[in-house]
Every structure is written in C-alpha cells, then in structure tokens.
Amino acid sequence: MSERINTPFTNEHFADWCLKMVGQPYWYGTCVYKATSSLLSRKSNQYPSHYGSSRSSRYKQDIASKAVVSDCIGGCKGYAWTGGGQGVLEAIGTDKSISSSYGSHGCPDKGANSMFSWAKSKGADWGTIDTLPEIPGLALYKDGHAGYYVGDGWAVEWQGFNAGCVKTQVKKRPWTHWYKLPFIDYGDTSGAQQAVEAVTVYTLGSRLLKDGCSGSDVKALQELLNQLGASLEVDGQFGSKTGAAVKAFQKKAGLKQDGKYGDQTHAALMAAVAENDAGQQAMTETRPELEQEQPVAGQTTIRVTIRSSGGKVNIRTGNGTSYSRITAVANGIVLEYVATALNGWQAVKIGSQVGWVSGEYSEITTE
C-alpha cells in the first residue's frame, strides 16, 4: 500500500490525490485547471447559464486565492491529463501553473454519463452501489454526476458551485453505481470483490459478469441462456461453459465475442428472451418505461452536450434510435427535464411535446 500510494495512476494514489483536492472550488466544464481570468472568460462564453453575474464575485475570489478548479467528471480527467496529478497540488495557492495534455494517458473527454458507458465498453468492472467493494479509487456514478471512492464508506466529489470539492459519506448520497476507471491500475483487487460477492444478492445486468464470478445473477443468466437453447448447469458459477455459452450468444447477436456479460450483451439477451414471450414483448412496445425521478434541489434542467461530428443531436418520440425524429438541437440548448428511462435516455419538453434524447449526448444539471 505504501509503495502504491506514491505511484501515479494506481488506485491508492488517485484516492489520496482526491482527498488532497478537498476544499478546492467547483467550476462547471473544467478539468483541474488553474483559476484565471482568461479561464473564467472562456467558460462564461461557453456555458453562460453556469457563469451568471450572481456568481461573479465568488469566481473572482477563486482567482485571487489561486485555486485549482474542476467539475465532477473533470476530477478524474484532470488527474489523467496532468500525468497522474503531477504539479496540481503544488499549484494550489501559488503562482505555479499546471501542465495538462488534453485526452492523454488513455482518458477520453467524456461527460459523467458517457464516461460510465465508455468504461463499461472497455470491459471495466462495475456494479450497483449496494455491491461497492472496499477498493479506494473507484468511480461512483449517478445520472449526470460522478464521485470517487476513497475507502471506509467515504467519497470525494466535486459536488457543485456552492459545495466545491467535498468529502461525503457514500450512504448519504444518491449514488447508483460504481465502476473502475480503465486508465487507473487497481492491482489485485479480487479478494475485496470476492468478499462482497459472498454476501450480496445481485440482479442480472447490475454488474459485469465474467469467468470467476458467482451469484444469483449468474444463475439467472444461466437460466435465460438455457431458455435460448444452451445446456448449462444452473449453479450460479461463471465458468468456462457459461463463458462459451455467452460467446455463442454474442456471435448470434452480432456482438464482440469476449465471453463477458456486460451492458450490450444484457440488452441483446433481454431482447432475445422477450421475443419468446409475446406478453412481455407487447408490454415493452407500449411506452418507454421510466425510472422513478429522484428529488433534486432547485430547478432541474437538461443540457444537451454534442459529442458527435454531426453538430446536432436528434430529439425522438421514444427512448431509442428506432423512434421517429421530432427535431434536432444544437450544443448548449437547455430543455426542461421530465424523466429518465431505464436505458438512460432522457425525456424532455420540446415545445408542446415530450421528446427523448440519448443519455450519451445529454446530462442533467441543477440551477
């Protein structure tokens, strides 16, 4: 532990660095940057709704105190882009600058939602918050927000303009998932995860399943694969035979055949099982199913952030690309939030209609 805590890009070093950032301000759209007048000017033009005149005096105080600023997902991006937080702590309260290389060290420029999706697409371990292992340096997720686990039930998060970077108890915050950041070295954490697996009842689809996993979700997976023609022993143990059955299903579904049961494979399996159940299929085709809305303080809005080369994002009549397009909106447009579907799509008010936008291209913010 003592060696790794001093080694950049290990989970122990990342967690320790996060703790040392507590007390620094939150600036929307920043990634561990030195607070300067030029940065304030750029961000005010880029995100005018977050840099209103009522906040100007506080931003100027941050500049005067030579603070280092970030937003929630910017914390991990800034850590990576500065080579593992190099020079960041030394820049706090001093005239020293920070050297940052955009998109470096394997960390892409993603929002809170799309970073979680990207990590899962890279095969990173993840799960629902009730299965959180005792592994410092894990990323924590709730729709539109990110934090970082530092151990013993505590997390560090750039919580918002008023709070800044703070240390909070995980159980008192609305986190829904945890995941490993692909650019962080977590070492051998199998013991910690096995300890969690031994006492936790899992729901299928709540975590990445691969060789060596066990639990109620593995048993459910085996049962569903058997419904589709596999001949597996339903023992709740993910071994070579279960892995081979997953690969066979992935091949049939046109997915990457890695033998791991993640988000894409789960969605494809649910669709395949539904095709064999006319009643279930009819239910899923009626209306997009909504998650229960979580109460948020203040006015809740949804900001559409464009991350595609096309320049605009489609608003559709339902929560998927198979639904017809209502219109397309440009980067920075703010729409009234309605609800969130189970697949991450956001329902928003568009004129007199309710439309849907992919969670990949939108994030929920509060004002």
Stockholm file with secondary structure:
# STOCKHOLM 1.0

chainA/1-367         MSERINTPFTNEHFADWCLKMVGQPYWYGTCVYKATSSLLSRKSNQYPSHYGSSRSSRYKQDIASKAVVSDCIGGCKGYAWTGGGQGVLEAIGTDKSISSSYGSHGCPDKGANSMFSWAKSKGADWGTIDTLPEIPGLALYKDGHAGYYVGDGWAVEWQGFNAGCVKTQVKKRPWTHWYKLPFIDYGDTSGAQQAVEAVTVYTLGSRLLKDGCSGSDVKALQELLNQLGASLEVDGQFGSKTGAAVKAFQKKAGLKQDGKYGDQTHAALMAAVAENDAGQQAMTETRPELEQEQPVAGQTTIRVTIRSSGGKVNIRTGNGTSYSRITAVANGIVLEYVATALNGWQAVKIGSQVGWVSGEYSEITTE
#=GR chainA/1-367 SS CTTGGGSTTBHHHHHHHHHHTTTCCBCTTCEEEECCHHHHHHHHHHCGGGSCGGGHHHHHHHHHTTCEEECTTHHHHHHHHTTTTTTHHHHTTSSCCCCCCTTCTTCCCCCHHHHHHHHHHTTCCEEEGGGCCSCTTCEEEETTEEEEEEETTEEEEECCTTTCEEEEEGGGSCCCEEECCTTSBCCSCHHHHHHHHTTCCCCTTSSCBCTTCBSHHHHHHHHHHHHTTCCCCCSSBCCHHHHHHHHHHHHHHTCCCCSCBCHHHHHHHHHHHHHTCHHHHHHHHHSCCBCCCCCCSSCEEEEECCCSTTSEEEEESSSSTTSCEEEEEETTCEEEEEEEBTTSCEEEEETTEEEEECGGGEEEEEC
#=GC SS_cons         CTTGGGSTTBHHHHHHHHHHTTTCCBCTTCEEEECCHHHHHHHHHHCGGGSCGGGHHHHHHHHHTTCEEECTTHHHHHHHHTTTTTTHHHHTTSSCCCCCCTTCTTCCCCCHHHHHHHHHHTTCCEEEGGGCCSCTTCEEEETTEEEEEEETTEEEEECCTTTCEEEEEGGGSCCCEEECCTTSBCCSCHHHHHHHHTTCCCCTTSSCBCTTCBSHHHHHHHHHHHHTTCCCCCSSBCCHHHHHHHHHHHHHHTCCCCSCBCHHHHHHHHHHHHHTCHHHHHHHHHSCCBCCCCCCSSCEEEEECCCSTTSEEEEESSSSTTSCEEEEEETTCEEEEEEEBTTSCEEEEETTEEEEECGGGEEEEEC
//
